Amino acid sequence: MILHSVYCNLRSDVESGAATAIFRELDKLCKRIGGVLSFEYGPNRDFEAKSPEYAVGFVVRFTDRHALEQYAEHPIHKEMGAQLCALCDGGADGVMVFDLEVETAQANA
């Protein structure tokens, strides 16, 4: 499984609601792409004080890399990605992305 995690360093003049509107559009897109397991987004509460500059973010769970590639190449993703970058400090440099290949822990019986 691929966990696609995206964190946004919004410009100081941008309300987090602007990013949330984009996240909602991405969520709609994900519902139309095979291999998407979930889409979740929200504000960064930064309880450990390690990432205060990243105000909002989202995660998408994909079954595999192929599903992630379908999402990444979709025209709506490209359009929403460009809009999101425009909201971030430094444009695309204000967006941090992690694509983790994750395994779920199995309980030892």
MMTF fields as JSON, N, C-alpha, C and O atoms, coordinates in Angstrom:
{
  "mmtfVersion": "1.0.0",
  "mmtfProducer": "UNKNOWN",
  "numBonds": 435,
  "numAtoms": 436,
  "numGroups": 109,
  "numChains": 1,
  "numModels": 1,
  "chainsPerModel": [1],
  "groupsPerChain": [109],
  "chainIdList": ["A"],
  "bondAtomList": [4, 2, 8, 6, 12, 10, 16, 14, 20, 18, 24, 22, 28, 26, 32, 30, 36, 34, 40, 38, 44, 42, 48, 46, 52, 50, 56, 54, 60, 58, 64, 62, 68, 66, 72, 70, 76, 74, 80, 78, 84, 82, 88, 86, 92, 90, 96, 94, 100, 98, 104, 102, 108, 106, 112, 110, 116, 114, 120, 118, 124, 122, 128, 126, 132, 130, 136, 134, 140, 138, 144, 142, 148, 146, 152, 150, 156, 154, 160, 158, 164, 162, 168, 166, 172, 170, 176, 174, 180, 178, 184, 182, 188, 186, 192, 190, 196, 194, 200, 198, 204, 202, 208, 206, 212, 210, 216, 214, 220, 218, 224, 222, 228, 226, 232, 230, 236, 234, 240, 238, 244, 242, 248, 246, 252, 250, 256, 254, 260, 258, 264, 262, 268, 266, 272, 270, 276, 274, 280, 278, 284, 282, 288, 286, 292, 290, 296, 294, 300, 298, 304, 302, 308, 306, 312, 310, 316, 314, 320, 318, 324, 322, 328, 326, 332, 330, 336, 334, 340, 338, 344, 342, 348, 346, 352, 350, 356, 354, 360, 358, 364, 362, 368, 366, 372, 370, 376, 374, 380, 378, 384, 382, 388, 386, 392, 390, 396, 394, 400, 398, 404, 402, 408, 406, 412, 410, 416, 414, 420, 418, 424, 422, 428, 426, 432, 430],
  "bondOrderList": [1, 1, 1, 1, 1, 1, 1, 1, 1, 1, 1, 1, 1, 1, 1, 1, 1, 1, 1, 1, 1, 1, 1, 1, 1, 1, 1, 1, 1, 1, 1, 1, 1, 1, 1, 1, 1, 1, 1, 1, 1, 1, 1, 1, 1, 1, 1, 1, 1, 1, 1, 1, 1, 1, 1, 1, 1, 1, 1, 1, 1, 1, 1, 1, 1, 1, 1, 1, 1, 1, 1, 1, 1, 1, 1, 1, 1, 1, 1, 1, 1, 1, 1, 1, 1, 1, 1, 1, 1, 1, 1, 1, 1, 1, 1, 1, 1, 1, 1, 1, 1, 1, 1, 1, 1, 1, 1, 1],
  "groupList": [{"groupName": "MET", "atomNameList": ["N", "CA", "C", "O"], "elementList": ["N", "C", "C", "O"], "formalChargeList": [0, 0, 0, 0], "bondAtomList": [1, 0, 2, 1, 3, 2], "bondOrderList": [1, 1, 2], "singleLetterCode": "M", "chemCompType": "L-PEPTIDE LINKING"}, {"groupName": "ILE", "atomNameList": ["N", "CA", "C", "O"], "elementList": ["N", "C", "C", "O"], "formalChargeList": [0, 0, 0, 0], "bondAtomList": [1, 0, 2, 1, 3, 2], "bondOrderList": [1, 1, 2], "singleLetterCode": "I", "chemCompType": "L-PEPTIDE LINKING"}, {"groupName": "LEU", "atomNameList": ["N", "CA", "C", "O"], "elementList": ["N", "C", "C", "O"], "formalChargeList": [0, 0, 0, 0], "bondAtomList": [1, 0, 2, 1, 3, 2], "bondOrderList": [1, 1, 2], "singleLetterCode": "L", "chemCompType": "L-PEPTIDE LINKING"}, {"groupName": "HIS", "atomNameList": ["N", "CA", "C", "O"], "elementList": ["N", "C", "C", "O"], "formalChargeList": [0, 0, 0, 0], "bondAtomList": [1, 0, 2, 1, 3, 2], "bondOrderList": [1, 1, 2], "singleLetterCode": "H", "chemCompType": "L-PEPTIDE LINKING"}, {"groupName": "SER", "atomNameList": ["N", "CA", "C", "O"], "elementList": ["N", "C", "C", "O"], "formalChargeList": [0, 0, 0, 0], "bondAtomList": [1, 0, 2, 1, 3, 2], "bondOrderList": [1, 1, 2], "singleLetterCode": "S", "chemCompType": "L-PEPTIDE LINKING"}, {"groupName": "VAL", "atomNameList": ["N", "CA", "C", "O"], "elementList": ["N", "C", "C", "O"], "formalChargeList": [0, 0, 0, 0], "bondAtomList": [1, 0, 2, 1, 3, 2], "bondOrderList": [1, 1, 2], "singleLetterCode": "V", "chemCompType": "L-PEPTIDE LINKING"}, {"groupName": "TYR", "atomNameList": ["N", "CA", "C", "O"], "elementList": ["N", "C", "C", "O"], "formalChargeList": [0, 0, 0, 0], "bondAtomList": [1, 0, 2, 1, 3, 2], "bondOrderList": [1, 1, 2], "singleLetterCode": "Y", "chemCompType": "L-PEPTIDE LINKING"}, {"groupName": "CYS", "atomNameList": ["N", "CA", "C", "O"], "elementList": ["N", "C", "C", "O"], "formalChargeList": [0, 0, 0, 0], "bondAtomList": [1, 0, 2, 1, 3, 2], "bondOrderList": [1, 1, 2], "singleLetterCode": "C", "chemCompType": "L-PEPTIDE LINKING"}, {"groupName": "ASN", "atomNameList": ["N", "CA", "C", "O"], "elementList": ["N", "C", "C", "O"], "formalChargeList": [0, 0, 0, 0], "bondAtomList": [1, 0, 2, 1, 3, 2], "bondOrderList": [1, 1, 2], "singleLetterCode": "N", "chemCompType": "L-PEPTIDE LINKING"}, {"groupName": "ARG", "atomNameList": ["N", "CA", "C", "O"], "elementList": ["N", "C", "C", "O"], "formalChargeList": [0, 0, 0, 0], "bondAtomList": [1, 0, 2, 1, 3, 2], "bondOrderList": [1, 1, 2], "singleLetterCode": "R", "chemCompType": "L-PEPTIDE LINKING"}, {"groupName": "ASP", "atomNameList": ["N", "CA", "C", "O"], "elementList": ["N", "C", "C", "O"], "formalChargeList": [0, 0, 0, 0], "bondAtomList": [1, 0, 2, 1, 3, 2], "bondOrderList": [1, 1, 2], "singleLetterCode": "D", "chemCompType": "L-PEPTIDE LINKING"}, {"groupName": "GLU", "atomNameList": ["N", "CA", "C", "O"], "elementList": ["N", "C", "C", "O"], "formalChargeList": [0, 0, 0, 0], "bondAtomList": [1, 0, 2, 1, 3, 2], "bondOrderList": [1, 1, 2], "singleLetterCode": "E", "chemCompType": "L-PEPTIDE LINKING"}, {"groupName": "GLY", "atomNameList": ["N", "CA", "C", "O"], "elementList": ["N", "C", "C", "O"], "formalChargeList": [0, 0, 0, 0], "bondAtomList": [1, 0, 2, 1, 3, 2], "bondOrderList": [1, 1, 2], "singleLetterCode": "G", "chemCompType": "PEPTIDE LINKING"}, {"groupName": "ALA", "atomNameList": ["N", "CA", "C", "O"], "elementList": ["N", "C", "C", "O"], "formalChargeList": [0, 0, 0, 0], "bondAtomList": [1, 0, 2, 1, 3, 2], "bondOrderList": [1, 1, 2], "singleLetterCode": "A", "chemCompType": "L-PEPTIDE LINKING"}, {"groupName": "THR", "atomNameList": ["N", "CA", "C", "O"], "elementList": ["N", "C", "C", "O"], "formalChargeList": [0, 0, 0, 0], "bondAtomList": [1, 0, 2, 1, 3, 2], "bondOrderList": [1, 1, 2], "singleLetterCode": "T", "chemCompType": "L-PEPTIDE LINKING"}, {"groupName": "PHE", "atomNameList": ["N", "CA", "C", "O"], "elementList": ["N", "C", "C", "O"], "formalChargeList": [0, 0, 0, 0], "bondAtomList": [1, 0, 2, 1, 3, 2], "bondOrderList": [1, 1, 2], "singleLetterCode": "F", "chemCompType": "L-PEPTIDE LINKING"}, {"groupName": "LYS", "atomNameList": ["N", "CA", "C", "O"], "elementList": ["N", "C", "C", "O"], "formalChargeList": [0, 0, 0, 0], "bondAtomList": [1, 0, 2, 1, 3, 2], "bondOrderList": [1, 1, 2], "singleLetterCode": "K", "chemCompType": "L-PEPTIDE LINKING"}, {"groupName": "PRO", "atomNameList": ["N", "CA", "C", "O"], "elementList": ["N", "C", "C", "O"], "formalChargeList": [0, 0, 0, 0], "bondAtomList": [1, 0, 2, 1, 3, 2], "bondOrderList": [1, 1, 2], "singleLetterCode": "P", "chemCompType": "L-PEPTIDE LINKING"}, {"groupName": "GLN", "atomNameList": ["N", "CA", "C", "O"], "elementList": ["N", "C", "C", "O"], "formalChargeList": [0, 0, 0, 0], "bondAtomList": [1, 0, 2, 1, 3, 2], "bondOrderList": [1, 1, 2], "singleLetterCode": "Q", "chemCompType": "L-PEPTIDE LINKING"}],
  "groupTypeList": [0, 1, 2, 3, 4, 5, 6, 7, 8, 2, 9, 4, 10, 5, 11, 4, 12, 13, 13, 14, 13, 1, 15, 9, 11, 2, 10, 16, 2, 7, 16, 9, 1, 12, 12, 5, 2, 4, 15, 11, 6, 12, 17, 8, 9, 10, 15, 11, 13, 16, 4, 17, 11, 6, 13, 5, 12, 15, 5, 5, 9, 15, 14, 10, 9, 3, 13, 2, 11, 18, 6, 13, 11, 3, 17, 1, 3, 16, 11, 0, 12, 13, 18, 2, 7, 13, 2, 7, 10, 12, 12, 13, 10, 12, 5, 0, 5, 15, 10, 2, 11, 5, 11, 14, 13, 18, 13, 8, 13],
  "groupIdList": [1, 2, 3, 4, 5, 6, 7, 8, 9, 10, 11, 12, 13, 14, 15, 16, 17, 18, 19, 20, 21, 22, 23, 24, 25, 26, 27, 28, 29, 30, 31, 32, 33, 34, 35, 36, 37, 38, 39, 40, 41, 42, 43, 44, 45, 46, 47, 48, 49, 50, 51, 52, 53, 54, 55, 56, 57, 58, 59, 60, 61, 62, 63, 64, 65, 66, 67, 68, 69, 70, 71, 72, 73, 74, 75, 76, 77, 78, 79, 80, 81, 82, 83, 84, 85, 86, 87, 88, 89, 90, 91, 92, 93, 94, 95, 96, 97, 98, 99, 100, 101, 102, 103, 104, 105, 106, 107, 108, 109],
  "secStructList": [7, 3, 3, 3, 3, 3, 3, 3, 7, 5, 7, 6, 6, 7, 7, 2, 2, 2, 2, 2, 2, 2, 2, 2, 2, 2, 2, 2, 2, 2, 6, 6, 1, 6, 6, 3, 3, 3, 3, 3, 3, 3, 3, 7, 7, 7, 6, 6, 1, 1, 7, 6, 6, 7, 7, 3, 3, 3, 3, 3, 3, 3, 1, 1, 2, 2, 2, 2, 2, 2, 2, 2, 2, 1, 2, 2, 2, 2, 2, 2, 2, 2, 2, 2, 2, 2, 2, 5, 6, 6, 4, 4, 4, 4, 3, 3, 3, 3, 3, 3, 3, 7, 7, 7, 7, 7, 7, 7, 7],
  "xCoordList": [0.841, 0.0, 0.892, 1.961, 0.449, 1.161, 0.366, -0.831, 1.042, 0.454, 1.061, 2.232, 0.252, 0.664, 0.293, -0.888, 1.301, 1.083, 1.567, 2.695, 0.707, 1.014, 0.772, -0.29, 1.773, 1.691, 1.966, 2.862, 1.184, 1.228, 1.624, 1.033, 2.634, 3.082, 2.386, 2.907, 1.199, 0.4, 1.021, 1.623, 0.86, 1.296, 0.529, -0.577, 1.099, 0.472, -0.844, -1.672, -1.043, -2.28, -3.37, -4.402, -3.152, -4.101, -4.786, -4.132, -6.1, -6.879, -6.822, -6.795, -6.805, -6.749, -7.966, -7.898, -9.088, -10.285, -10.085, -10.762, -9.17, -8.881, -8.28, -8.628, -7.385, -6.797, -7.848, -7.875, -8.704, -9.746, -10.653, -11.069, -10.966, -11.794, -11.1, -11.75, -9.801, -9.041, -9.032, -9.194, -8.845, -8.849, -10.179, -10.208, -11.271, -12.589, -12.685, -13.267, -12.114, -12.113, -11.255, -11.622, -10.123, -9.271, -9.972, -9.841, -10.711, -11.488, -12.504, -12.657, -13.196, -14.157, -13.454, -13.959, -12.286, -11.52, -11.167, -11.307, -10.714, -10.285, -11.417, -11.175, -12.632, -13.784, -14.026, -14.766, -13.403, -13.588, -12.408, -12.453, -11.359, -10.16, -10.064, -10.114, -9.927, -9.745, -8.434, -7.433, -8.452, -7.238, -7.028, -6.018, -7.962, -7.885, -8.664, -9.853, -7.992, -8.625, -9.251, -10.295, -8.608, -9.161, -8.488, -7.385, -9.184, -8.659, -9.072, -10.255, -8.097, -8.368, -7.563, -6.432, -8.147, -7.448, -7.821, -8.819, -6.991, -7.303, -6.166, -5.113, -6.404, -5.374, -4.284, -4.539, -3.082, -1.965, -2.055, -1.929, -2.265, -2.326, -0.932, -0.763, 0.056, 1.472, 1.663, 2.308, 1.114, 1.192, 2.618, 2.875, 3.547, 4.947, 5.815, 7.027, 5.216, 5.929, 7.1, 8.205, 6.858, 7.909, 7.659, 8.563, 6.431, 6.11, 5.13, 4.124, 5.403, 4.432, 4.167, 3.096, 5.114, 4.93, 3.942, 3.461, 3.634, 2.715, 1.325, 1.039, 0.471, -0.829, -1.866, -2.71, -1.805, -2.813, -2.158, -1.016, -2.898, -2.371, -3.431, -4.566, -3.026, -3.932, -3.129, -1.939, -3.807, -3.214, -4.18, -5.397, -3.605, -4.377, -3.751, -2.534, -4.582, -4.106, -4.447, -5.604, -3.406, -3.557, -3.205, -2.355, -3.854, -3.542, -2.113, -1.442, -1.656, -0.327, 0.148, -0.562, 1.338, 1.931, 1.145, 1.043, 0.597, -0.187, -1.37, -1.647, -2.051, -3.186, -2.709, -3.363, -1.568, -0.994, -0.665, -0.912, -0.116, 0.223, -1.022, -0.992, -2.119, -3.366, -3.844, -4.267, -3.775, -4.154, -3.234, -3.707, -1.938, -0.961, -1.084, -0.848, -1.443, -1.535, -2.898, -3.061, -3.859, -5.207, -5.212, -4.606, -5.887, -5.914, -6.483, -6.025, -7.464, -8.018, -6.976, -6.865, -6.219, -5.155, -4.127, -3.69, -3.748, -2.769, -3.29, -2.548, -4.561, -5.159, -5.231, -4.853, -5.714, -5.837, -4.454, -4.268, -3.499, -2.133, -1.545, -0.881, -1.786, -1.295, -1.951, -1.293, -3.258, -3.959, -3.418, -3.249, -3.152, -2.62, -1.229, -0.939, -0.387, 0.949, 0.871, 1.692, -0.105, -0.26, -0.595, -0.34, -1.159, -1.497, -0.322, -0.373, 0.723, 1.815, 2.99, 3.283, 3.641, 4.835, 5.914, 6.34, 6.354, 7.359, 6.779, 7.525, 5.471, 4.857, 5.039, 4.757, 5.502, 5.688, 6.682, 6.61, 7.604, 8.56, 7.88, 8.459, 6.661, 5.917, 5.058, 4.254, 5.228, 4.481, 5.477, 6.446, 5.224, 6.071, 5.261, 4.12, 5.866, 5.179, 6.02, 7.227, 5.344, 5.956, 5.101, 3.88, 5.72, 5.035, 5.637, 6.695, 4.954, 5.46, 4.865, 3.651, 5.724, 5.24, 5.087, 6.076, 3.851, 3.603, 3.112, 2.522, 3.384, 2.912, 2.075, 2.371, 1.046, 0.256, 0.796, 1.137, 0.867, 1.363, 0.342, -0.855, 0.821, -0.045, 0.159, 1.289, -0.93, -0.832, -0.294, -0.744, 0.663, 1.202, 0.218, -0.184, -0.155, -1.132, -0.434, -1.09],
  "yCoordList": [-1.168, 0.0, 1.238, 1.243, 2.272, 3.55, 4.573, 4.76, 5.227, 6.323, 7.61, 7.906, 8.364, 9.624, 10.741, 11.029, 11.372, 12.407, 13.741, 13.857, 14.751, 16.066, 17.117, 17.149, 17.983, 19.015, 20.368, 20.494, 21.387, 22.675, 23.812, 24.002, 24.56, 25.766, 26.936, 27.51, 27.274, 28.31, 29.69, 29.981, 30.533, 31.923, 32.578, 32.151, 33.59, 34.25, 34.937, 35.169, 35.265, 35.933, 34.962, 35.39, 33.665, 32.646, 32.002, 31.577, 31.938, 31.241, 29.733, 29.314, 28.93, 27.48, 26.955, 25.898, 27.69, 27.275, 27.217, 26.45, 28.013, 27.974, 26.624, 26.047, 26.122, 24.801, 23.712, 22.739, 23.868, 22.878, 22.711, 21.592, 23.786, 23.701, 22.839, 22.052, 22.99, 22.167, 20.71, 19.804, 20.479, 19.11, 18.421, 17.234, 19.16, 18.576, 18.131, 17.089, 18.923, 18.544, 17.299, 16.421, 17.227, 16.038, 14.805, 13.706, 14.998, 13.894, 13.374, 12.163, 14.279, 13.875, 13.075, 12.049, 13.556, 12.856, 11.448, 10.487, 11.326, 10.028, 9.008, 7.808, 9.472, 8.566, 7.977, 7.004, 8.567, 8.1, 7.283, 6.772, 7.154, 6.442, 5.101, 5.033, 4.044, 2.723, 2.647, 3.245, 1.913, 1.729, 2.754, 2.703, 3.694, 4.646, 4.053, 3.757, 3.884, 3.311, 4.368, 4.134, 5.539, 6.612, 7.93, 7.969, 9.009, 10.365, 11.103, 11.158, 11.665, 12.382, 13.676, 13.712, 14.739, 16.018, 16.766, 16.462, 17.753, 18.565, 19.482, 19.503, 20.253, 21.18, 20.437, 19.406, 20.974, 20.432, 20.999, 22.209, 20.167, 20.617, 20.694, 21.338, 20.06, 20.167, 20.034, 20.877, 18.997, 18.773, 18.642, 18.916, 18.231, 18.075, 19.268, 19.245, 20.292, 21.511, 21.213, 21.718, 20.396, 20.02, 20.542, 20.521, 21.012, 21.421, 22.589, 22.521, 23.652, 24.751, 25.451, 26.03, 25.413, 26.125, 25.425, 26.04, 24.163, 23.419, 23.416, 22.614, 24.31, 24.552, 23.461, 23.176, 22.86, 21.882, 20.758, 20.871, 19.675, 18.574, 17.54, 17.623, 16.554, 15.441, 14.179, 14.224, 13.053, 11.755, 10.963, 11.015, 10.235, 9.34, 7.966, 7.814, 6.975, 5.584, 4.935, 4.897, 4.427, 3.755, 2.282, 1.921, 1.446, 0.019, -0.258, -1.152, 0.524, 0.286, 1.516, 2.514, 1.413, 2.531, 2.88, 4.049, 1.874, 2.114, 3.049, 3.963, 2.817, 3.678, 5.106, 6.066, 5.244, 6.576, 7.261, 8.457, 6.526, 7.106, 7.568, 8.603, 6.804, 7.221, 8.544, 9.44, 8.659, 9.891, 11.037, 12.118, 10.806, 11.854, 12.381, 13.566, 11.541, 11.94, 12.496, 13.004, 12.413, 12.88, 14.402, 15.101, 14.924, 16.38, 17.172, 18.281, 16.619, 17.337, 17.426, 18.456, 16.361, 16.406, 17.472, 18.237, 17.524, 18.512, 19.929, 20.81, 20.151, 21.478, 21.856, 22.963, 20.938, 21.222, 21.376, 22.191, 20.594, 20.711, 22.081, 22.675, 22.58, 23.912, 24.985, 25.929, 24.83, 25.793, 25.737, 26.772, 24.54, 24.398, 25.023, 25.724, 24.779, 25.377, 26.894, 27.552, 27.454, 28.905, 29.487, 30.666, 28.684, 29.134, 29.032, 29.581, 28.331, 28.017, 28.98, 29.518, 29.178, 30.017, 29.378, 28.254, 30.084, 29.534, 28.655, 27.963, 28.669, 27.835, 26.358, 25.914, 25.602, 24.157, 23.848, 22.782, 24.766, 24.548, 24.59, 24.151, 25.113, 25.159, 23.937, 23.908, 22.927, 21.673, 20.553, 20.373, 19.801, 18.656, 17.389, 17.268, 16.448, 15.203, 14.011, 13.955, 13.063, 11.777, 10.691, 10.696, 9.767, 8.585, 7.383, 6.881, 6.937, 5.826, 4.513, 4.391, 3.537, 2.191, 1.53, 1.212, 1.326, 0.894, -0.554, -1.091, -1.137, -2.47, -2.369, -1.573, -3.166, -3.173, -4.244, -5.346, -3.914, -4.869, -5.963, -5.703, -7.174, -8.326, -8.756, -8.894, -8.965, -9.44, -10.867, -11.716, -11.107, -12.472, -13.315, -12.972, -14.412, -15.296, -16.37, -17.206],
  "zCoordList": [0.0, 0.0, 0.0, 0.609, -0.679, -0.725, 0.074, -0.147, 0.996, 1.759, 1.22, 1.455, 0.5, -0.142, 0.823, 1.021, 1.425, 2.441, 1.907, 1.427, 1.993, 1.446, 2.523, 3.145, 2.738, 3.762, 3.116, 2.281, 3.51, 2.831, 3.764, 4.827, 3.343, 4.036, 3.342, 2.386, 3.843, 3.195, 3.385, 4.418, 2.364, 2.482, 3.628, 3.957, 4.224, 5.383, 5.038, 5.919, 3.761, 3.363, 2.91, 2.392, 3.099, 2.64, 3.842, 4.794, 3.78, 4.805, 4.531, 3.374, 5.583, 5.399, 4.65, 4.024, 4.709, 3.977, 2.472, 1.787, 1.955, 0.51, 0.142, -0.889, 0.976, 0.73, 0.915, 0.161, 1.904, 2.157, 0.947, 0.644, 0.255, -0.952, -2.011, -2.699, -2.137, -3.088, -2.633, -3.451, -1.341, -0.819, -1.113, -1.436, -1.0, -1.297, -2.752, -3.053, -3.648, -5.066, -5.294, -6.074, -4.617, -4.734, -4.17, -4.708, -3.091, -2.508, -3.522, -3.682, -4.204, -5.241, -6.334, -6.788, -6.749, -7.776, -7.312, -8.069, -6.08, -5.56, -5.549, -5.682, -5.395, -5.409, -6.804, -6.953, -7.81, -9.19, -9.705, -10.824, -8.905, -9.357, -8.64, -7.411, -9.419, -8.829, -8.063, -8.459, -6.974, -6.191, -5.104, -4.401, -4.941, -3.835, -2.67, -2.792, -1.548, -0.365, 0.533, 1.142, 0.615, 1.447, 1.11, 0.566, 1.448, 1.317, 2.584, 2.92, 3.281, 4.523, 4.535, 4.051, 5.088, 5.134, 6.405, 7.06, 6.735, 7.898, 8.28, 7.642, 9.351, 9.831, 10.607, 11.228, 10.559, 11.338, 12.755, 12.942, 13.722, 15.115, 15.738, 16.773, 15.14, 15.537, 17.048, 17.67, 17.625, 19.07, 19.581, 20.754, 18.731, 19.153, 18.77, 18.984, 18.216, 17.818, 16.883, 17.085, 15.867, 14.919, 13.509, 12.673, 13.233, 11.862, 11.824, 11.118, 12.563, 12.642, 11.316, 11.135, 10.39, 9.125, 8.188, 7.236, 8.439, 7.573, 8.199, 9.088, 7.734, 8.363, 8.085, 8.935, 6.91, 6.504, 5.723, 5.278, 5.565, 4.779, 4.483, 4.952, 3.686, 3.387, 3.143, 2.829, 3.296, 3.004, 2.134, 2.31, 1.198, 0.339, 0.456, 0.351, 0.672, 0.705, -0.634, -1.053, -1.289, -2.578, -2.421, -1.607, -3.195, -3.134, -3.605, -3.09, -4.592, -5.149, -5.93, -6.049, -6.441, -7.167, -8.427, -8.797, -9.075, -10.289, -9.999, -10.775, -8.897, -8.528, -8.271, -8.68, -7.592, -7.355, -8.675, -8.828, -9.622, -10.917, -11.677, -12.342, -11.582, -12.229, -11.64, -12.37, -10.339, -9.646, -10.064, -10.412, -10.031, -10.323, -11.748, -11.987, -12.681, -14.087, -14.472, -15.581, -13.598, -13.934, -14.086, -13.275, -15.116, -15.338, -14.151, -13.875, -13.458, -12.3, -11.186, -10.52, -10.984, -9.978, -10.345, -9.485, -11.597, -12.04, -11.841, -11.407, -12.157, -11.985, -10.504, -10.122, -9.679, -8.241, -7.6, -6.697, -8.071, -7.56, -7.855, -7.005, -9.054, -9.415, -8.552, -8.115, -8.31, -7.454, -6.023, -5.378, -5.536, -4.183, -4.076, -3.107, -5.043, -5.048, -5.034, -4.394, -5.732, -5.776, -4.407, -4.158, -3.524, -2.171, -1.192, -0.092, -1.6, -0.678, -0.784, -1.852, 0.326, 0.392, -0.473, -0.208, -1.496, -2.398, -3.492, -4.185, -3.66, -4.698, -4.394, -3.28, -5.36, -5.178, -4.059, -3.447, -3.786, -2.693, -1.326, -0.333, -1.268, -0.015, 0.228, 1.16, -0.61, -0.475, -0.202, -0.94, 0.87, 1.2, 0.944, 1.389, 0.221, -0.13, 0.306, 0.074, 0.945, 1.281, 0.653, 0.81, -0.052, -0.57, 0.135, -0.247, 1.156, 1.965, 1.485, 1.323, 1.261, 0.982, 2.343, 3.002, 2.758, 4.12, 4.183, 3.245, 5.314, 5.627, 6.888, 7.78, 6.956, 8.163, 9.097, 8.667, 10.355, 11.352, 11.552, 11.674, 11.584, 11.843, 13.278, 13.747, 13.961, 15.352, 15.349, 14.58, 16.213, 16.344, 17.125, 18.236, 16.524, 17.184, 17.971, 18.592]
}
